[in-house]
Amino acid sequence: MRSMTASVIASAAPERRDARTIGLVGLAHGSSHFFHLLLPPLFPWLIAEFDTSYSQLGVMVSLFFIVSGTGQMLAGFLVDKVGAQRVLFAALSSFVVAGLLAAVAQNYAMLLAASFFAGLGNAPFHPVDFTILNKRVTAKNIGHAFSVHGISGNLGWAMAPVFMLGITTWTGSWRIACVCGAVFAATVLLTMWLNRRWLDDKAFDAAGANTKAHAAAATSAESPFAYLKLPAVWMCFAFFFFSTVALSAIQNYASTALHLMYDLPLTQTALVVTGFMLCGALGMVGGGFLAQRVQRLEKIIATFLLIAAACLAIVGTGWLPGTAALILASAAGFGHGLAGPSRDMLIKRATPSGATGRVYGTVYSGLDTGFAVAAPIFGWMMDQQMHSQVFFGAALALAVSVLAASAVGVQLHQKRIAVGAAA
């Protein structure tokens, strides 16, 4: 009886360890996505107070993602060298600084400084998150880990507009909202520190192997930059770039575009970002199960992203009643979310041993680059009254991203066939 109980405890322990690690990483990831949207929901107030244009605010968003994208590639090497946990603490501290700087901003330059520190904090998150998950979470739960990771990011995006607009409306001050954002980041940082043993990627990995094995695998490569020769890495980068161009349009300008196209009040159209992200989170729940069970992941990605693209294109036509357009634009998030875990699993399969931080840092910098490039372009469209083009451009970008994902999937499939034939 005692041995049976010990056996049950032993078998349950990995599940509890996985759940704690996945939950903590999810919370941290959600906070990083929250800080993507620390300032964009406040655009109407910032324009009124600082006399800026949408194009200038688009440049501010671009600065965030230029810093984040550049830093993300470098952070991948840092994570592989010193460990993900330390880098995570530094990133969350940078978010606290960003929130406080925004709260005391007296001019456009100070808003740029707040965006800089927010981008600096955002830079390490994907190398950090995926290094911890790939080392600490058991193989049977990794698909669900990717699903929770994606869901938490979407929830962070969904929470930010409600949080920032709600506090601004309630208090009458967008500055107080920024202070509350800094307090949120500080709370997450304290939570991570108190639970740091569940995030220690250097002391433990899911396979139970000593981390020296990972170091040996990394040093056996011909160069720390050898992974850059892999076509799959750059195709994954392209996939992230184009899918993020679409996401940038929705996050930063869909609310205002719907307001101007369909004559809906801003209090309603502001919900499109939250709706898109919540539908995306719902899609990721199912996407986690598909990622665990399906071999040809690129087919899932293509199917659901093209459905999302079609929804956005229909909204762009202006044919629908206003409320229906708002609902359909939000529903497009379901297809975008369902593809998410398959996307992350596809990258895992394309990642060589010992280079997790570097590969994820490089690939996910495509996300930052997409945001950086798209924000001023779509901002210019808004200034030129090209409101429908925001949705058409987002749909086109999703369609192009499907081509990149399909190319990665085909390459991996051909590699499996070659390995099977050799065996």
C-alpha positions in Angstrom: 0.0 0.0 0.0 2.8 2.4 1.0 4.7 1.6 -2.3 1.5 2.2 -4.2 1.1 5.6 -2.6 4.7 6.5 -3.3 4.2 5.4 -6.9 1.1 7.6 -7.2 2.9 10.6 -5.7 5.9 10.1 -8.0 3.7 9.9 -11.1 1.8 13.0 -10.0 4.8 15.1 -9.1 5.9 15.9 -12.7 2.3 17.0 -13.5 2.4 19.5 -10.6 5.9 20.7 -11.6 4.8 21.2 -15.1 1.6 23.0 -14.1 3.5 25.5 -11.8 6.1 26.2 -14.4 3.6 26.6 -17.2 1.4 28.9 -15.0 4.4 31.2 -14.0 5.7 31.4 -17.6 2.2 32.2 -18.8 1.8 35.0 -16.2 5.2 36.5 -17.2 4.3 36.2 -20.9 0.9 37.9 -20.4 2.6 40.8 -18.7 4.9 41.3 -21.7 1.9 41.4 -24.0 0.2 43.8 -21.7 3.1 46.3 -22.1 2.8 46.0 -25.9 -0.4 48.0 -25.3 0.5 50.2 -22.4 0.2 53.3 -24.5 -1.8 52.6 -27.7 -5.2 52.5 -25.9 -4.4 56.0 -24.7 -3.7 57.5 -28.2 -6.8 59.8 -28.1 -5.6 61.3 -24.8 -2.0 61.5 -25.9 -3.0 63.3 -29.2 -5.0 65.8 -27.2 -2.3 66.5 -24.6 0.8 66.4 -26.7 -0.6 67.5 -30.1 0.8 64.5 -31.9 -0.4 62.7 -35.1 -1.2 59.1 -35.7 2.0 58.8 -37.7 4.1 60.1 -34.8 2.4 57.7 -32.4 3.1 55.0 -35.0 6.8 55.9 -34.8 6.6 55.5 -31.0 5.2 52.0 -31.4 7.9 51.3 -34.0 10.6 52.3 -31.5 9.2 49.8 -29.0 9.5 46.9 -31.5 12.8 48.0 -33.0 14.4 47.9 -29.5 12.5 44.7 -28.7 13.5 43.0 -32.0 17.1 44.0 -31.8 17.3 43.0 -28.2 15.5 39.7 -28.7 18.2 38.4 -31.0 20.9 39.4 -28.5 18.9 38.1 -25.6 18.8 34.6 -27.1 22.6 34.4 -26.7 22.4 35.9 -23.2 19.7 33.3 -22.1 21.8 30.4 -23.4 24.8 31.8 -21.5 23.6 33.0 -18.1 20.2 31.3 -17.9 16.6 32.5 -18.5 15.6 33.2 -14.9 18.0 36.1 -14.4 17.1 37.7 -17.7 13.4 37.4 -16.8 13.8 39.4 -13.6 15.7 42.2 -15.5 13.0 42.4 -18.2 10.2 42.8 -15.6 12.1 45.5 -13.9 12.4 47.4 -17.2 8.6 47.3 -17.5 8.3 49.0 -14.1 10.5 51.8 -15.3 8.5 52.1 -18.5 5.2 52.6 -16.7 6.6 55.2 -14.3 8.3 57.1 -17.2 5.0 57.2 -19.1 3.2 58.4 -16.0 5.4 61.5 -15.6 5.9 62.2 -19.3 5.9 65.9 -20.1 6.5 65.7 -23.9 6.7 63.4 -26.9 10.4 62.6 -26.2 9.5 61.2 -22.7 6.8 59.0 -24.3 9.6 57.7 -26.6 11.7 57.0 -23.6 8.9 55.0 -22.0 8.5 53.0 -25.2 12.2 52.4 -25.2 12.2 50.8 -21.8 9.0 48.9 -22.5 10.7 47.5 -25.7 13.8 46.7 -23.7 11.8 44.7 -21.2 9.9 42.9 -23.9 13.0 41.8 -25.8 14.0 38.7 -23.8 10.6 37.1 -23.3 10.4 34.6 -26.1 13.9 33.2 -25.6 13.3 33.2 -21.8 9.8 31.6 -22.0 10.6 28.9 -24.5 14.0 28.0 -22.9 12.2 27.4 -19.6 9.3 25.5 -21.1 11.5 23.3 -23.4 13.8 22.4 -20.5 11.4 22.0 -17.6 8.1 20.7 -19.1 7.7 17.0 -19.9 7.3 16.0 -23.6 3.7 14.9 -23.1 2.6 18.4 -21.9 4.7 20.6 -24.1 1.9 21.2 -26.6 -0.4 22.3 -23.9 2.4 24.5 -22.5 2.7 26.2 -25.9 -1.1 26.6 -25.8 -1.1 28.2 -22.4 1.8 30.4 -23.4 -0.1 31.7 -26.4 -3.4 32.1 -24.4 -1.6 34.1 -21.7 -0.2 36.4 -24.4 -3.6 37.0 -25.9 -5.1 37.6 -22.5 -2.4 40.2 -21.8 -3.3 42.0 -25.0 -7.0 41.7 -24.2 -6.5 43.0 -20.6 -4.5 46.0 -21.5 -7.1 48.2 -23.3 -9.7 47.4 -20.6 -7.3 48.0 -17.8 -5.8 51.3 -19.3 -9.1 52.7 -20.6 -11.0 51.6 -17.5 -8.7 53.3 -15.0 -8.4 56.4 -17.2 -12.1 56.7 -17.4 -12.6 56.0 -13.7 -10.0 58.4 -12.4 -10.0 60.9 -15.3 -6.2 60.6 -15.6 -4.3 58.5 -18.1 -1.2 59.1 -15.9 -2.7 57.2 -13.0 -3.4 54.3 -15.5 0.3 54.2 -16.3 1.3 54.1 -12.6 -1.1 51.2 -12.2 0.6 49.5 -15.1 3.9 49.9 -13.3 2.4 48.4 -10.1 1.1 45.4 -12.2 4.6 44.7 -13.5 6.1 45.0 -10.0 3.6 42.5 -8.7 4.5 40.0 -11.4 8.2 40.5 -10.7 7.6 39.8 -7.0 5.6 36.7 -7.9 8.4 35.4 -10.2 11.0 36.0 -7.5 9.0 34.2 -4.8 8.5 31.2 -7.1 11.9 31.3 -8.7 12.7 27.6 -8.0 10.1 26.6 -10.6 11.8 28.8 -13.3 15.4 27.7 -12.8 16.3 26.4 -16.3 19.9 25.8 -15.2 19.2 23.4 -12.3 16.5 21.2 -14.0 15.2 20.1 -17.3 12.2 17.9 -18.2 14.4 15.0 -19.4 16.3 15.0 -16.1 19.6 15.5 -17.9 22.4 17.7 -16.4 22.6 21.0 -18.1 26.2 20.2 -19.1 24.7 18.0 -21.7 23.0 21.0 -23.2 26.2 23.0 -23.1 28.1 20.2 -24.8 25.5 20.1 -27.5 25.8 23.8 -28.0 29.6 23.9 -28.1 29.7 21.0 -30.5 28.3 23.2 -33.2 30.7 24.7 -35.6 29.8 28.2 -34.5 27.3 29.9 -32.2 25.9 31.4 -35.4 25.7 28.2 -37.3 21.9 28.0 -36.9 21.6 31.1 -39.1 22.5 28.9 -42.1 19.2 27.0 -41.6 16.6 28.1 -44.2 13.8 27.0 -41.8 14.9 29.7 -39.3 14.5 32.5 -41.8 11.2 31.1 -43.1 9.9 31.0 -39.6 11.1 34.6 -39.2 9.2 35.6 -42.4 6.1 33.8 -41.0 6.2 35.8 -37.8 6.9 39.1 -39.7 3.8 38.9 -41.9 1.4 37.5 -39.4 2.5 40.3 -37.0 1.9 43.0 -39.6 -1.7 41.9 -39.5 -1.8 41.8 -35.8 -0.4 45.4 -35.6 -3.2 46.7 -37.8 -5.8 45.2 -35.5 -4.2 46.2 -32.2 -3.3 49.8 -33.0 -5.9 51.0 -35.6 -8.9 48.6 -35.9 -10.8 50.4 -33.2 -10.5 53.8 -34.8 -11.0 52.4 -38.3 -14.3 50.7 -37.3 -15.4 53.9 -35.6 -14.8 55.9 -38.8 -16.1 53.3 -41.3 -19.2 52.2 -39.5 -20.0 55.2 -37.3 -19.9 53.2 -34.1 -19.0 54.9 -30.8 -15.4 54.5 -29.7 -16.6 52.9 -26.4 -17.8 49.9 -28.6 -15.1 49.7 -31.2 -12.4 49.7 -28.4 -13.7 46.2 -27.6 -12.4 44.9 -31.0 -8.9 44.3 -29.6 -10.2 42.6 -26.5 -12.6 40.5 -28.6 -9.9 39.5 -31.1 -7.6 38.5 -28.3 -10.2 36.6 -26.3 -11.3 34.7 -29.4 -7.6 34.0 -30.1 -7.2 32.6 -26.6 -10.2 30.4 -27.1 -8.8 29.2 -30.4 -5.5 28.4 -28.7 -7.2 26.0 -26.3 -8.1 23.8 -29.2 -4.9 24.5 -31.0 -2.9 23.0 -28.1 -4.6 19.6 -28.6 -4.1 19.8 -32.4 -0.4 20.6 -32.0 0.2 17.5 -29.9 -1.6 15.2 -32.4 -1.0 16.4 -35.9 2.1 15.8 -37.9 1.6 18.2 -40.8 1.2 21.4 -38.7 1.5 23.7 -41.6 -1.9 22.6 -42.9 -3.6 23.6 -39.7 -1.8 27.0 -39.8 -2.8 27.6 -43.4 -6.4 26.7 -43.0 -7.2 28.8 -39.9 -5.1 31.8 -40.9 -6.8 32.0 -44.3 -10.2 31.9 -42.5 -9.1 34.8 -40.4 -7.9 36.7 -43.4 -11.2 36.2 -45.1 -13.1 37.6 -42.1 -10.9 40.7 -42.0 -11.3 41.3 -45.8 -15.1 41.2 -45.5 -14.9 43.8 -42.7 -12.8 46.0 -45.0 -15.5 46.0 -47.7 -17.9 48.1 -45.5 -20.8 45.9 -46.5 -21.8 44.7 -43.1 -23.9 46.4 -40.4 -21.6 48.0 -37.8 -22.1 45.6 -35.0 -21.7 42.6 -37.4 -18.4 44.0 -38.6 -17.2 44.4 -35.0 -18.2 40.8 -34.2 -16.6 39.4 -37.4 -13.3 41.3 -36.8 -13.2 39.9 -33.3 -14.0 36.4 -34.5 -11.0 36.5 -36.8 -8.9 36.1 -33.7 -10.2 32.6 -33.3 -8.5 31.4 -36.5 -5.4 33.4 -35.6 -5.3 31.8 -32.2 -6.0 28.2 -33.3 -2.9 28.4 -35.5 -0.7 29.6 -32.6 0.4 26.4 -30.8 1.0 24.7 -34.1 3.3 27.6 -35.1 5.3 27.2 -31.8 5.6 23.4 -32.2 6.7 23.9 -35.8 9.6 26.1 -34.6 10.5 23.6 -31.9 10.8 20.9 -34.5 13.0 23.2 -36.6 15.3 24.1 -33.7 18.7 22.3 -33.4 19.8 21.0 -30.1 21.6 23.5 -27.8 20.4 26.6 -29.6 16.9 27.1 -28.2 17.5 30.7 -26.9 19.2 31.8 -30.1 16.7 30.3 -32.5 13.6 31.6 -30.6 15.3 35.0 -30.2 15.9 35.2 -33.9 12.6 33.8 -35.1 10.5 35.9 -32.7 12.4 39.0 -33.6 10.3 38.7 -36.8 7.3 39.5 -34.6 9.0 42.7 -33.4 10.1 43.7 -36.9 6.6 43.2 -38.2 5.2 45.5 -35.5 7.9 48.1 -36.1 7.4 48.2 -39.9 3.6 48.0 -39.8 2.8 50.7 -37.2 3.9 53.7 -39.2 2.5 52.3 -42.5 -1.0 51.7 -41.1 -0.7 55.0 -39.2 -0.1 56.8 -42.5 -3.2 55.0 -43.9 -5.3 56.4 -41.1 -4.0 59.9 -41.6 -4.9 59.6 -45.3 -8.4 58.4 -44.5 -7.7 54.9 -46.0 -9.6 53.2 -43.2 -10.7 50.1 -45.1 -7.1 49.4 -46.3 -6.2 48.7 -42.6 -8.4 45.5 -42.9 -7.4 44.6 -46.4 -3.7 45.0 -45.6 -4.1 42.8 -42.5 -5.8 40.1 -44.6 -3.1 40.2 -47.3 -0.3 39.9 -44.7 -1.9 36.8 -43.2 -2.2 35.2 -46.6 1.5 35.8 -47.2 2.4 34.4 -43.8 0.7 31.2 -44.8 3.2 30.7 -47.7 6.2 31.0 -45.2 4.7 28.5 -42.8 3.9 26.1 -45.6 7.5 26.2 -46.8 8.8 25.4 -43.3 6.4 22.5 -43.0 7.3 21.0 -46.4 11.0 21.2 -45.6 10.5 19.4 -42.3 8.3 16.8 -43.9 11.0 16.1 -46.6 13.6 15.8 -43.8 11.5 13.2 -42.0 11.1 11.2 -45.2 14.8 11.3 -45.8 15.6 10.2 -42.3 13.1 7.4 -42.6 14.5 6.2 -45.8 18.0 6.2 -44.4 16.9 4.2 -41.3 
